[in-house]
Amino acid sequence: MGCHIPESIHLLIEKDCLEFPLIDVPFNPFMNSLYNRETLFKGYQPGIPESYADTPDQVIYRHYLKHGKEAADIKEI
């Protein structure tokens, strides 16, 4: 998921496999677990409110606000 597949392998698997493309977002959309507080608040320093601006939590939220709640390019099968 989210990796480059060599063309030779792609030709072998394209008929039977579903591919997850690389997505240009400022976070990992293919996490194998839920976010936790340590991950979301990485870089936050208590007592320094402006340090929250660069935490993954805020980066993801700003991306969400900029690009909207719903993606127009979602392909449903």
N, C-alpha and C positions, 0 to 999 in steps of 0.2 A: 504494500500500500504506500503510495506516494513515493515511488522510486523510479529510476530509469531502467527500462527493460531493453536489452539488446534486440535489434530487429530480428535476428535469427531465432531467438526464443519467442518473441512476440508473435511471429508467424505460426509457431507451434501451438500457442495457447489461446490466441484470440477467439477461436470458435467456441471454446468450452469454458472460458474464464472471464470473470468480470474484473476490469481494471479500474483502479482508483488513481486518477491522475494527480500529478503534482499540483498543488493549489497555492497560489501566491497570497498568503496571509501571514500576519506577524505572530503566528502561534502554530503549534502542532495540532492539526485537525484529526490526526490518527492516534491519539493517546490510547494506551491500553488500560488506563485506569482513570478514575475521576480526579479532577484537580483537588488539591488539599490546600490548607491555609498557608503552608510553607511555600508551595509553588506559586500560588496567586499573589502573595505579598513579598516575594523575593525582592530585596532591595529597599524595602520600606524600613525606615528608621524611626522608632517611636520618639515623639517629641519634635520631629522634623516633618511637618505636614506635607511640604512640597516634595518629599522623597516618594510619596505615593504615586506621583504622576508617571513615573517610569516603571512601576510594578507591572508584571504580566496581567494582573487583574484590570488595571486601567488601560493598558495597551489593547487588550482584547475588547474591552467595552467601547473604546474610541473607534475601533475598527467596525464594530457592530453598528454604532450610531452613524458612521460615515457611509456605510454600504447598505444600511437598511435591515429590517427584520427578516425579510424574505428575499431569497436569491431568485432572480428571473431566469437564470441559466441552469437550474436544476433539471436533470434528465430523469424522469421517473419511468420505470419499466412496467 
